[in-house]
Amino acid sequence: MGEDGTVQGLLELAGVPYVGCGVLGSALTMDKAKAKEVLTQAGIPQARYVAFNGHDWKPEQAADIGRTLGLPVFVKPANMGSSVGVTRCTNKDELGDALRVAATYDEWIVIEEAIAGREIEVAVLGTRSFEASVPGEIVPGDSFYTYEDKYLDGVANEIIPAPLSPERTEEVRALACRAAAAFRVDGLARVDFFLEDPGRGFLLNEINTMPGFTPISMFPKLWHATGLDYSDLIDRMIDLAVERHERRLAHRSTQRA
């Protein structure tokens, strides 16, 4: 839970510069339900969904989910990462168990339509303006990109850069920067999309404001493929953190005066 705004708030109170988003951006991107509201307001395309407090769920709503979103669907806790607590449901009878799993991690639940499309990821750097890496593609080893795929089995296939047309490449990079601005990203983020083609094109899946830096992590790999190696990437993130801290400190000094 180090990326949901709580640690960031502690560092803000302590007056310490830190890499990554501030309190608001961190909290918004961690909460999938609120993140979807921001995407709607910003006009950024996404999958169809419903979000609700798990305590309000009634079994008879299962039929409504099938009519509204179709099947299969994904049931997720609103506040959790790395596919933890996520269940793919192929029929409405599976929703009850899936909701109980999700509710062990958060009281707020998100149910999304399943997208039959390619998984495309873009890394972003910046504060008030942003630059995007070349896109990469994830080919999951399972029916979706599971926790085991990400951290244990390592059977997902990564293609960097993603085999996209120049027009598609620029489109997804621009969408990633728009999303970063909408969520007030500071420093870094990895923006994940589905590409439904033919269909609705790029649909934003999630934005991760503290992406992994393990040997199999996409964020540093994407920047390496863009021409920014690991040590220079770290230097760049530290510079952005100091820049943001000094900018915010100037505003606070004015407020105290």
N, C-alpha and C positions, 0 to 999 in steps of 0.2 A: 504493500500500500504506500510506496514511496513516490508515486506519480499522480496522486489524486488531489494535490494541493495542500495537504496537511504539513508535510515536511517543508514545502516551499513557504508556507505561512510562517513556520518557525524561523526559517532563514531570513525572511523579510523582517520579522520582529528583531532579529539579532543584527540586522544591517550587514549581512554577509553576501557578497556576490556569489551566484551559483549558476551552473549551466542548466538551461532548459526553461520551460514555460513558467510563468508566474502562477499565482493561486487560481485566478479565474480560468485561464486556458487549460490548466491541468485538471481542474474539477470538471469543466464542461466536457472535455474529451474523454475523461474516464467514465462519465455517466452516459451510457448509450442512449437512454431516453431523451435526456436534455440535448445531447449532441444532434439527434435527429431533428429536434425542433430548430436548432441553429441552422442546420442544412436546409430545412424547408424555408426559413426566413431568407437565407442567402441565395435561394434559387439554384442550389447545387443538387443534381439528380441523385437519387438513392433508391434502394429497394422499398417496396411497400411494407408497412409494419403496423403493429399495435403495441402500446406500452401501458402498463397499469401496475397498481400495487397488488402484490400476490395475495394479500388478505381479501381483496375484492373479487377474486376469481370464483366463478360459479360453473359447475360442470356443464350446464346447458349452453355455455358460451362456446364450447368446442365446435359445435356445428356452425356458428357464426364465423369462427376463424377460418374454417374450410371454405366458406362462401366468400369471405373478404380477401383472403390471401392466397387461396388455393393450397394444394399439398404437392410436395412436402413443404415443411416450414422448419425454421430453426428457433429453438427456445433458448434464451440467454438471460443470465442475471445482468441487470443494467450496469452494475459496478464490479467488473472483474475483467482480467485480461488473459491473454494466451490461450483462448478457447476453453478456459476452465469453466465447468458447469454448463457447457453448451451441448444441446441434444438435437439431433436431426429427427424429425417426426414425419413418417410417411403416411400416417392415418390419424384421425382425430382421437382414437382410443389411446394413443401413446402420449397425448398431451398431458394427462394427469401426472404420470410419472416424471415427465420432463420438467413440468412446473415445480414438482417437489425437489428435484435436483437443483434447479436454478435458485429456488427459494432458500436453500441452505447457504447460499453465498450473498444474497441481497434480497431485500423485501420488494424491490422494484424489478419487474420482469419486462423483457422485450421479446416479441414474437415477430420474426421476419419471414417474408416469402423466400424460398430457395431460388437462387439465380443460377441458371445454366449458362455459365460464361467463364471466360479466362480470368485468372487472378493476377492483377497488375499492381506493382508497388512503385512508389516514387519517394525519394528522400528529398527533404527540403531544409534549407538553411536560411537564416535571416532574422530580423526583428521587425522593423516597419516595412521593409521591402524584402522580397524573397527570391531565391534562385532554386531551381529544381534540378535534380540529377537526371541521368538517363533512366528510363523506366526499366524495371525487371519483371519477370514473370515467374510465378510459383505454380508448379504442377504438383498438386498434393499426391501423396502416396496412399491416402485414404479417401473416403467419400467427401471429406472436407479437410482443411488445414488444421489438424488436431494438435493438442499439446505434445503428444508423442512425436508427431512429425517435426515440430519446432525444436524440441529439446532433447529427445531421447533416441528415437530411431534414426532420424536424419535421412529418411527415405524420400522426402519431397525433392523434386528436381527444380533447380533454379536456372533460369535463362537470363543472362545479362550481357548486352541489352536485350530487352524483349523484342521479338520479331514483329514489329509494328510498322506501318507505313509512316513516312515523315509527317504526314498530316495528323495521323493518330497520335504519334509521339508528342508533337507540339500541343495537341489538344489536352492530353492527360497531364503534361507538365504544367500547363496553364491552370487546369482545374485544381491541381495540387496546391499551387500558390494561392488561388482564390480561397480554398479551404483553410489554408494556414492563416490568411488574413481574417477570415470570418471568426476563427477561434482565438484570435490574438496570440498566435504562436510567438514565442520568443526563443530564438536559438535554433532549435531543431525539431523535426517531426518526420515520421514516415507515414505517408498517406496511401491507403490501400483501396483499390478499386476492383470491381468486376467489370469485364467488358462483355456486354451482351450484343453480339454481332453475328447475324442480323438481329435487330431489335432496338433497344433503347440506347445503345452505346455504352459509355462509361457511367457506372453507378458507384458512388462513393460508399465503401463498406465501413471503414473506420479510420480515424487519425490517431496515431500513437505518438505522444509527446516525449516519451523516454524509450526509444527503441533499443533493442539489445545490441551489445557489442561483443557477443561471443564469436568464436571463429566461424560459425555458420550463420551469423546475422546478416540480414540484407542491407541494413543502413550503411555500414562502412564499405561493403562490397559495391553498392551502387555508386558511392562517391569515388571509389577507386577507379571504377569503369568510366567515370566522368572526368577523371584527371586529377583527383585530390586524394593523395595517399593517406594512410592511417594517422601518422604523426602530424601531418599538416591539418588534417581534419580536426584533431583534438585541439591544436593551437587555434584554429578558427573558432571553435565552439567557446573556448575560454575568452577569446577576444570579444565575441558577441556578448558573453555574460558580463564582462567588465563594462562594455559599452552601455548595456541596458542598466546596470547598477548605477553608473555615473549619471545617466539621463534621469533616472527616477530620483536619485539623491538631490539633483538640482531642483526638481519640483518640490520635494519635501522641504528643502531649505527655504524656498519661497513661501511655502505654507506657514512655516514657523515664524518667518519674519512678519 
